[in-house]
């Protein structure tokens, strides 16, 4: 099965799941329990909708359910970030940087500690990006610095640097402890 055929199949499954969810609006499932009451958002990870947190920029992050189902070329928006035995889920932003990053997964990177607040890895290739200053980098932010440095923040702080957004860990609690001091191996993959 080709990637396009798989995407088309997943789009069909998503449409059925959305229709089923509309028919059972009074019930909650494990998929929708953790999502704020903004309406049902049920779809498989391959075309999952992203729900930004209040501190997450809202430009081009989320489309309507019909836009997401209608786009079979949409990137897989949920990834896993694994450090040793600890696994975190992350939601990718809807940006060219996130799509290019997603296409390269799985990646296992030996990341170096930078400034006691982030882990970084210099890729051997460039990714597209439109950098902007977020003002504050938050624990769990996954960003691109320059055109080829992947950065995973484990401490929140005000910054004057510009980054291109890749995504954000959904529940980054404990990330600093898991990453520890110094270098660490981190695997980014699709579930």
C-alpha positions in Angstrom: 0.0 0.0 0.0 1.4 3.4 -1.0 1.7 6.3 1.4 -1.1 8.1 -0.5 -3.4 5.1 -0.4 -2.7 4.8 3.3 -3.5 8.5 3.8 -6.7 8.1 1.8 -7.7 5.1 3.9 -7.0 6.9 7.1 -9.0 9.9 5.9 -12.0 7.6 5.3 -11.6 6.1 8.8 -11.4 9.6 10.3 -14.6 10.7 8.5 -16.4 7.6 9.9 -15.0 8.3 13.4 -16.2 11.9 13.3 -19.7 10.8 12.2 -19.8 8.2 15.0 -18.7 10.8 17.5 -21.4 13.2 16.4 -24.0 10.5 17.0 -22.9 10.0 20.6 -22.3 13.6 21.8 -23.3 12.7 25.3 -20.7 10.1 25.8 -17.0 10.6 26.4 -14.2 8.4 25.2 -10.6 8.2 26.4 -9.6 10.1 23.2 -11.8 13.1 23.9 -11.7 13.1 27.8 -8.4 15.0 27.8 -9.5 17.5 25.2 -11.2 20.7 26.4 -14.9 20.9 25.6 -14.5 22.4 22.2 -16.5 19.6 20.5 -15.5 16.1 19.6 -12.2 15.6 17.9 -11.9 11.9 17.2 -9.5 10.7 14.5 -6.6 8.3 14.3 -3.1 9.7 14.9 -2.3 9.9 11.2 -4.6 12.9 10.7 -5.3 13.9 14.4 -6.4 17.4 15.1 -4.1 19.5 17.3 -5.5 21.4 20.3 -3.0 24.1 21.4 -2.6 25.0 25.0 -3.4 28.5 26.1 0.3 29.5 25.8 0.6 28.0 22.3 0.5 30.4 19.4 -2.7 29.9 17.4 -1.5 30.9 13.9 -2.2 28.0 11.5 -2.0 25.4 14.4 -5.6 24.1 14.1 -8.0 23.7 11.2 -11.7 22.7 11.3 -12.4 19.0 11.5 -13.6 19.1 7.8 -10.4 20.7 6.7 -8.3 18.0 8.5 -10.3 15.2 7.1 -10.2 16.6 3.6 -6.4 16.8 3.5 -5.0 13.3 3.0 -1.5 14.9 2.7 -1.7 16.3 6.3 1.3 15.4 8.5 1.0 13.0 11.3 0.6 15.4 14.2 1.3 13.1 17.2 4.8 11.8 17.8 6.5 10.1 20.7 9.6 11.5 22.4 11.5 8.7 24.2 14.4 9.2 26.7 15.5 5.9 28.2 12.4 4.2 29.6 10.3 7.4 29.7 8.0 8.2 26.8 6.2 11.5 26.1 3.7 12.3 23.5 4.1 15.5 21.5 1.8 17.4 19.1 3.4 18.8 16.0 2.5 22.3 14.8 1.0 22.8 11.4 4.2 24.4 10.0 6.6 23.6 7.1 9.2 23.0 9.8 7.1 20.4 11.6 6.2 18.7 8.3 9.8 18.4 7.3 10.8 17.1 10.7 7.9 14.6 10.7 9.0 13.2 7.3 12.5 12.4 8.7 11.2 10.3 11.7 12.2 8.1 13.4 15.3 10.0 14.6 17.5 9.1 17.5 19.6 12.0 18.4 22.5 12.4 20.9 21.5 15.8 22.2 23.9 18.1 24.1 22.9 20.3 27.0 22.8 24.1 26.3 22.4 26.8 29.0 21.0 24.3 31.6 17.5 24.8 30.0 17.5 22.9 26.6 18.9 19.9 24.8 20.1 20.5 21.2 21.3 18.6 18.2 22.8 19.9 14.9 21.2 18.0 12.0 23.4 17.2 9.0 20.8 18.9 6.8 18.6 22.0 6.9 14.9 22.2 7.5 12.6 24.9 6.2 11.6 27.5 8.8 10.3 30.9 9.5 11.9 31.9 12.7 10.2 34.3 15.2 10.9 35.2 18.8 8.4 33.4 21.0 9.2 35.8 24.0 9.1 32.8 26.3 10.4 29.3 25.6 8.4 26.8 27.7 9.2 23.4 29.2 8.3 20.9 26.5 8.7 23.2 23.4 10.3 21.5 20.4 11.9 24.1 18.1 14.3 24.6 15.3 17.1 27.1 15.9 18.6 28.5 12.7 18.1 26.1 9.9 19.4 22.8 11.3 19.5 22.7 15.1 16.7 20.7 16.9 16.1 22.1 20.4 14.0 20.5 23.2 13.4 22.9 26.1 13.1 21.5 29.6 13.0 24.8 31.5 10.7 27.8 30.8 12.5 31.1 30.4 12.3 34.5 28.6 14.3 34.5 25.4 15.5 37.0 22.8 16.3 34.3 20.3 14.2 33.3 17.3 13.0 29.8 16.6 10.8 27.9 14.1 8.1 25.9 15.9 8.1 22.1 15.5 5.8 21.1 18.3 5.2 20.7 22.0 5.2 17.9 24.5 1.6 17.4 25.6 2.5 16.7 29.3 6.1 17.7 29.9 6.0 17.2 33.7 9.2 15.4 34.8 11.0 16.1 31.5 13.9 17.9 33.2 14.5 15.0 35.5 14.4 12.5 32.7 16.8 14.4 30.5 19.2 15.1 33.4 22.5 17.0 33.2 24.8 16.7 30.2 24.2 14.8 27.0 21.3 12.4 26.4 19.9 10.2 23.7 16.4 11.1 22.6 14.3 9.3 20.0 11.5 11.1 18.1 9.1 8.7 16.3 5.6 8.3 15.0 3.5 6.0 17.4 
